[in-house]
Amino acid sequence: LKDFVQKDWEPVVLPTLKYATQKHYKYVLGTHLIPVFGEHRLSDISREAIQIFLIAKLRERLSWETVHHFRCALSKVLGAAQEWNYIADNPARKARLPRREHQSERSILTPEQIQRLLAALPEPSKSAATLLVLTGLRIGELLALRWKSVDLGAQALCITETVYEGHFDSPKTKRSVRSIPI
């Protein structure tokens, strides 16, 4: 797996992904997947081995979502190996995670708490937090705003970009490209 990732997958597939996704996959592969599966031949990585790995990560108290990301990253790599005829099947697609536990409701700030927060913040943090609260923008979308994003005639913000560690890209999803009334 390690050789396939380094020599085949990273040079060909990784550059086709968004910058943030590239960084995430590199981290997941380097920290979690290569240490466990790196010396295995691609054809020797079984659904059972993947299943055992995922359950072990959950038992280490990693979140369901984090472990799901591990499965997705491994599936992406093994999917390319299957597509390129290195393996006949992608065993990661057959690995299953247990059902998610119901999580407690997220706490949402009350209007009074928002007012106290905004009153305590200095500029420009106060303006940024106000915009986030009133528009539902993601932080990367807010940081990517430029004057060309402001349509004064339509009284709207045009969300067409996001930024992550200084790298501008298209927003997270197709539905994230939108116009927000101001």
Steps between C-alpha positions, in 0.01 A plus 500: 500500500775743595675465163174532307402813693840668459583399143161477332214655695653818645650627171187427294190520721599737781552805273143463370355561848438826682792630704330435837408146391859435390630607840239289678575187295876543549446525876263202519725286281823593677371487854244219498485290183861455385623400849242218505464395135812648337702179476204288383464406135190665357343161429556391862300785655168336586164633602548323832834671565347837418200423722729407791701820448187720500355337813837537676504872419150538643612317814787749526219754548544670163173647378278312258549779245880480526499122451261543207759735344762224536274258312431759228871575449591133481209441261619784278848347478381143451237620252780640282691172536190314384438742213859453384467118524745454787226328701175336398284654771502791747462340845459837675162545332377188673626595846226631725495726800250448779203732507575841639403561858251780543691806599379759740355808337745770412462801715404811309577846626200703605459851359606638839818287499578616145457863604735450798756324280494771235521775763813336644685463168736766363497597132545343249399182685167656594409572135610152388301329777194714422517400135538132591204510739269689265583315177595143592821529298776248559821659627685418176221667301518811718878521466473468120266798467631784288340818371400318181289272726281794601209584270367829636228521231355163600593559866666160514826320567598266218668191642718350227823418684640364823851517640696246703852578621532771235383277214190628320263241356138447410263460796448168673191393304304614193229636729763705681526729196224741588383855542429618856278806554658779705 
